[in-house]
Amino acid sequence: MSPGLPELTRIFARIGLMSFGGPAAQIAVMHRELVQDRPWLTERQFLNALSFCMLLPGPEAMQLCTYAGWRLRGVPGGLIAGLLFVLPGALVMLVLAAAYARWGQLPLAEALFLGVKATVVIVVLQALLRLARKTLRHWTHGTIAMASFIALYAFDAPFPLVILVAGAIGMGFAGGSTGQPPLAPGLAQSTTLGRTLNHAALWLALWFAPLLLAHGFGADSLTAIGLFFSKLAVVSFGGAYAVLAYMAQETVTTHGWLSPAQMMDGLGLAETTPGPLILVTEFVGYMAGHGLSGPVLALLAAAMTLWVTFIPCFLWIFVAAPHLDWLTTRPRLTAALDGITAAVVGVIANLSLWFALHVLFDQVTRANNVFAPTMPEPGSLNATALGLAGIAALLLLGLRVSLPLTLAIMATLGAGLFVLAA
């Protein structure tokens, strides 16, 4: 069933406003809204799309959201879904970046979102268990999921390598074809080569237009910022977590746009806002422009950064997504996607644990050796965060309070506790 554009807009706006907590939480919210609460996507469609988006550079949750909108209502649906996933967080991040540049640290904002993050810990755990039950249908899938989790958590294995190995193992156990429901009306013709090339040309032109414009006006600093984040958009396989170290090194050490403390504060703000964690690039762009020439360049740099970070996401989806159904009619490719889907469970488990540890503990470290799991400092347990997570579990799992109301209650509690302690 394909919804009308007003209904699609309402639901994807809701998803965008609730997309706290990084990719694991965002995927959980989308699964709840698009698969469980309404019959817009089947379980198989959702999981195939998720596995597909994991193979693309850029934020997988944003691309999954864009794909879902495209599948339901074509290119207009994809644009609405993708923009509504990014814009709420981008507006919040712009306000926070401007306030940070003027006043420094923002403890009240962090306290306000502590209750939200504690709630997200419960939402992610609930979704992970549900996803594992529905995805790990064969012992090979369970083995792939566990091996992927161990490789990422304990050995810090490269994300693309984990996904490629999982796909190869899945292909080795290839079975029959998995049937797919037909595309929504009007989407089938978009798979032609001519349409694919037209979409590629259009989105490539949109991607590079502001770069050429900045270069033409002699805005060298703005051009340099745009080129750097364009390159980041191409190499960011595995989402924001996979490229944070590279981005931090380049922006702090090579370009000198931020200090290490500013970079860490930006990451902290990005973790508290809705939308993809890669929105930290907007903070970096704003601070780079502010440091180079003040508020005007800061706004231009933030806009440039957002543009070259997310326009490529629309390029990948609108060019490649129309071919996903064809891929799923090929038994060996379907088996490879099944293997990748199993690995995705391990990936989400790793992200979920990483997120939970950083919410519940003030100090988390990774050992500098081959076996290097992320471990919390026991004495740094945040009792407030733990208590808020317990309240969130009671509201969501015990009293069955709706997620939006729970998030509002927990945000209020987090801010209230900060005010009382001040």
N, C-alpha and C positions, 0 to 999 in steps of 0.2 A: 504494500500500500504506500503510494507516494503522497506525502502531505502537500497542502498548498503552501505558497511562499510565506504568507503571514504566520501560519502555524510553525513552519520550519524556522522562521526568524525568531519566534518566541522561544522555541526549545533550544536553539543554538546560542541565543543570548543567555539563557539560563545556564547552559554548560559553560560558557565563557566566564560568567560571574562566579561559578563554583569551582573553577579549575585551579585550585590551590594544590601545593604539595608536590610539584614535579610530575614527570611522565607517568609514574605508576598510579598516582592518585587521579590524574586526568583521564587516563585510560579507564580506570574504574568508574568514574562519573559518566563517561560516554557509554560504557557498556550498560550501565544502569538505565540511562535515559533512552538509548536507541535500541537496545535489545530486550531488556527486561520489562520496562514500563510501557513500551509501545512497540508494535510489530513493524518497525521501519527497516531493521536489518536482521537477518538470521544470524545465529551463532556462527555458522560457517563463513558467511560473508564478512562478519566482523573480524574473525580470527585470520582469515586470508588477507584482509586489508591490513591488519596490524602487522602480520609477518612481512607483507610487501613493503610497508612504510619503514620497517626496521632496516631494510636494505638500502634506503635512500639517505643521502646526506641531509642534515638539518633536523629540526625537532620532530620526532616521530608522532607525538600526540597531536601537534598542529596539523600535520599532514594527514593523519587518520581522520581528524575532524573535517578537513577539506574534502577528503575522499568520500566521507559519508554524505556530506552535502551534495557533492557532485553526483553520487549514485542516486540520490533521491530526486534531485531537480536539475541535473545537468550543470553547466558552467555557472549560471546564476546561483544555484544552490551551493556550489563549491565556494564561490566568492563570499557569499553571506556567511557560511559556516566558518571559513578560515578567518575572515576579518573579525567576526564576533568572538572568536577564540582568542585573538591577539589584542584587539583594541582596548577592552577594559583594563587589562594588566598594563598595557603600554601607557594609557592615560595616568594610571596610578603611579607607575614608575617615573613618568615625567615629572609629576608633582613632587615625588619623594626625592628625585635627583636634584631638582631645583632647590628644594628645602635643604638638602644635604650640602649642596654647594654654598649655600648662604649661612647655615647654622651648624653644620657638622653632624654628629651622630643624632639619630632619631629614636631614642629608647621607647617613647610612647607608641610609635608605629610598630616597633618590634613586639611590644607587650600586647598590643591590640590583636596581632596575628598569632600570638603564641597559642591562644585557645583554638584558633582555626587549625593550626598545624597539629595540635594534639588530637583534634577530631579527625584530621586526615589520616593519622596513624591507624585509627580504627577502621576507617573506610577502606584503606588500602589492604589491610589484613583480611577484611571480609571479602573484598573483591578477588584477592589472590587465591584464597581457598576455593571460591566459587569457580574461578577460571581454571584452576588446576583440576578440579573434579570433572569439568566438561572437556578439557583439552587432552589430558594424559590418559588416552583410551587404551594404550598398548604399553607393555613393559618397556619397549624401546623408547617411547616418548618420556616416560618417567625417568629413565636412565639419562637421556639427553638433557632433560631439565635439571636434574641433580648435578650432572657433570658441568653444565653451563654455569650454574650458580657457584660451584666450587672454583671453576677456572677464573671467574670474574672476582669473586669475593676474596678467595685465599691467595690467588696467584696474580691478580691484576692483569689477566690475559687481555690482549687487544680485542675489542668488541667485534670488529669485522671478521677476525679469525674465528671467533666462537660461532658466529652466524654461518660462515662458510662451511665450517666443519659439520655443524648441525644439519645444514642442507645436504651435504654430501652423504652423511649417514642416513638421513631420511630417504634420499634417492636410492640408496642401496637396499632399502626395504620397500621399494615401490610396489604398490598394489593397484587396485582398480581405480578408475576415474570416479571422482566425486561430483555428482550432479550439482548444477548451480541454477537458481531461479533466474529468469530472464532479466535483462537490463530494464531499467525504467524507460517509459516511452520516450523516444527521441534520442536515446544514447547510443543505440547500436551503430548508427551511421558514422559516429565520431571515431570509429576505429580505422577508417580509411587512411592510407598513407598521406594523401593530400591534406586532410584535416590535421593529422599529427604534425606535419611540417609547418602548416600555418600556425598552429598553436605554439610550436617551438620558436618560430620567427617572431611572433607577437610578444611573447613573454621575455625572450632575450632582448628585444628592443626596449621593452619597458624596464628591464633590469639595468641596462647600461645607459639609458637616457639621462638620468641625473648626474652620472659620472662624467659624461661628455659635456653636459651643461656646465658643471663646476669647473672642468678643465678649460672650457671655452672662455669663461669669465676670469680665469687666472686664480681661482680659489685653490691654491696648491694644498693647503692643510685639509680642506674639505675633500679634495680628490684623494689624498693619501688615506684618509679615514675610510672613504668609500671603497677604495681598492683593497684595503686590508680586510674589511668585513665581507667583501665579495669573495675573497679567497677563503675566508673562514667558512662561508656558506657552502663551499664546494668540498672542503676536507672534513666537515663536521659529522662524520659517520658515528652513529651511536648516541646522538643527541648531545645536549649541553655538557653532561658530565665528562664525555670523552674528549672535549676540546678545551675545558676550562684551564688546565695546566698550560697548554700551548698559548691560549689567549692571554693569560696572566703574564707569562714570560715575555711575550712580544710587546704588550701594551705597557708593561712596567719597566722591563729591562731594556728592550730594543728601542722603543719609541719614546719612553719616558713620559707618557701621557698621564699616568696615575702613579701614586705611591702604593706600596704593598698593602698598607692599612686601608687605603681607599678601595682597592680592589676587593679585599675581604668584606668590607662594609657593603659594597655593591652586590656581592654575591648573597650576603645576608638579607638585603632588601628584596632581591629577586626571589628568594625562597619564601618570602612572606606575602608576595602579591599574587593575584590570579594570573593565569596565562603561563606560557612555557618559560622554563628557567633561563632559556637563551635570551630572554629580555634583559639579562644582565648586560648584554651588548649595548642596549640603549643607554644604560647608566654610564658605561665606559665611554660611549660616544659623546654624551652630554658633558661629562667631566673633562674629556680631552678637549672639546671645543671651548669649554669655559676656561680651562687653564691656558689655552693658546690665545684667546681673544675676547673672552667675556661672554655674557648671556646670549647675544645674538648668534654668534658662531656656535654656541652650545646647543641652541634650538635647531639650527640647521644641521649640525652634526648628529644630533639625536634622530632627526627625521631621515637623514641619509643612511644612518645605521639600520634603522627599522626597515627602510625600503630594500636595501641590498641583502638583508638577512631573510626577509620573508617573501619577497617576490620570487626568488628561486624555488621556494616551496610550492608555489602555484605552478611554476614551470614544470617541476618534476611530476606533480599530480596530473595536471591537465594533458601532459604529453604521454605519460606512461600508464595512468590508471585505466584508460579505455581498453588496454590490452590484458588486464588482469584476468578477466573472465576467460579469454582464450587460453591463457597459461594454465588455468585450473581445469581445462578439458584434457590436458596432457598428463597421463598417469604418473610418469616419473617426475615431472615438474610439480604435480600436486603432492607427491610424496616428499619432495624436497621442501615444499612450503609447510607440510605437516611437521617435518623435522625442525624447521625454523620456528614454527609456532610453539613447539615443545621447548626450544631454547629460550623463547621469549618469556615463558613462565619462569625460567631460571633467572633471566635478566630482570624481570619485574621483582622477583624475590630479592635479588641483590640490591636493587634500587630501594625497595621497601625497607630492608634492613638498614641500609645507609641512611635513609631519611629518618627512621625511627630512632636510631642511635644519636643522630645530630639534634633531634628534638628533645630527647629525654636526658641527654648528657651534655654538659657544657664543654667537655674536653674529649675529643676523639682523635686517635692517632693511628697511623699505619706504620708497621715495622719496615725497616730498610733492609729486607732480605728477600730471598726467593719466595718463601712462605710468608706472605705479608697481609694477613687479614686485618681489617679495620677493627680496632678494639677501643672501647670506652675506658676512661679513667674512672674506676668505681667510686672514688670520692667526689666525682663531679656530677653525680646524679642530681638532676633538677627536680626536686620534690614537687614544685608547683606544676611543672609540665606533666609529671606522672599523675598527679591528682586530677588535672584537667582531662587527661586521657581516660582516666577511670570514669569521670562524670560523662564524657562523651560516649563511652561504651554503654553506660547505663541508659542514656537517652536514646541512642541508636538501636542497640540490641535488646535492651530490656523493655523500655517504654515505647519503642517503635516510633519515636518522634521523627518527622521528616528531616531530610538532610539540610535544606535551606534554613529551617527554624533552628536546628541544632547548631549550625555554623553561626547564626546570629547570637544565640545564647552564649556560645563558647567565646566568641569575640568580645562580648560584653563582660564576661567573667574575667578574661585575660586582662582587659583594660582596667576593670575595677580593682583587681588584685594589685596592679601596678600603682594605681592612685592611692590605695590604702597603705602600700609599703613605702611610698614616697615621703 
